[in-house]
Amino acid sequence: MNPFEMVVLIVAITAIASVMRAKYGVVRRGKGEEFVRPDTGENDRLREELRALKERVAVLERIATENDRGLSLDREIEALRHRD
């Protein structure tokens, strides 16, 4: 194998490794490499849904612990239903 063929082989191996890293989502950070899944629109939708559920749980906790406000449980639940 002459030096020219060796250089071409090294460049080809490097190019193939770069393509494979990009395909499987491996990125270089600092000294090592780590696998990172590409962020999709589904992640954003799930985050928004989780935020909404956390808000609803907080409201339900408030309803369960505050009895002195004078509002009935039915009114609070109806308000939650109309909020969506």
Legacy VTK file of the C-alpha trace (Angstrom):
# vtk DataFile Version 3.0
C-alpha trace
ASCII
DATASET POLYDATA
POINTS 84 float
0.000 0.000 0.000
1.519 3.293 -1.044
1.182 6.495 1.017
-1.505 7.955 -1.272
-3.783 4.936 -0.787
-3.246 5.106 2.973
-4.285 8.783 3.076
-7.392 8.054 1.009
-8.268 5.142 3.303
-7.881 7.266 6.451
-10.063 10.035 4.981
-12.724 7.501 3.958
-12.784 5.898 7.414
-13.082 9.322 9.059
-15.913 10.338 6.742
-17.819 7.105 7.362
-17.378 7.495 11.145
-18.710 11.066 10.976
-21.766 9.953 9.027
-22.442 7.158 11.519
-22.123 9.557 14.492
-24.571 11.963 12.865
-27.001 9.167 12.020
-27.121 7.796 15.567
-27.055 11.172 17.333
-23.653 10.951 19.005
-22.170 14.377 19.712
-18.824 15.412 21.110
-18.884 17.391 24.321
-15.648 18.031 26.112
-13.396 15.006 26.199
-15.965 12.309 25.535
-18.894 11.522 23.320
-22.483 11.057 24.373
-25.681 9.920 22.731
-28.282 12.660 22.280
-31.683 12.002 20.775
-32.844 14.687 18.370
-35.522 16.935 19.843
-38.841 16.549 18.070
-42.156 18.341 18.164
-43.567 15.482 20.202
-41.250 16.390 23.075
-42.618 19.933 23.090
-46.187 18.636 23.051
-45.493 16.266 25.932
-43.825 19.024 27.954
-46.863 21.256 27.451
-49.205 18.441 28.468
-47.119 17.764 31.586
-47.204 21.456 32.501
-50.995 21.524 32.135
-51.381 18.397 34.274
-49.171 19.869 36.988
-51.330 22.994 37.016
-54.485 20.912 37.347
-53.031 18.884 40.212
-52.052 22.109 41.965
-55.604 23.414 41.596
-57.065 20.159 42.901
-54.720 20.264 45.884
-55.789 23.832 46.595
-59.474 22.849 46.364
-58.938 19.926 48.725
-57.105 22.009 51.331
-59.072 25.285 51.261
-62.542 24.831 52.683
-63.086 28.334 54.059
-63.439 30.189 50.732
-67.159 29.561 50.486
-67.020 28.071 46.960
-68.372 24.615 46.556
-66.400 21.799 45.045
-68.856 21.606 42.134
-68.150 25.200 41.087
-64.408 24.631 41.155
-64.677 21.486 39.042
-66.934 23.222 36.525
-64.472 26.102 36.313
-61.721 23.620 35.499
-63.829 21.991 32.785
-64.586 25.308 31.107
-60.961 26.353 31.269
-59.950 23.775 28.623
LINES 1 85
84 0 1 2 3 4 5 6 7 8 9 10 11 12 13 14 15 16 17 18 19 20 21 22 23 24 25 26 27 28 29 30 31 32 33 34 35 36 37 38 39 40 41 42 43 44 45 46 47 48 49 50 51 52 53 54 55 56 57 58 59 60 61 62 63 64 65 66 67 68 69 70 71 72 73 74 75 76 77 78 79 80 81 82 83
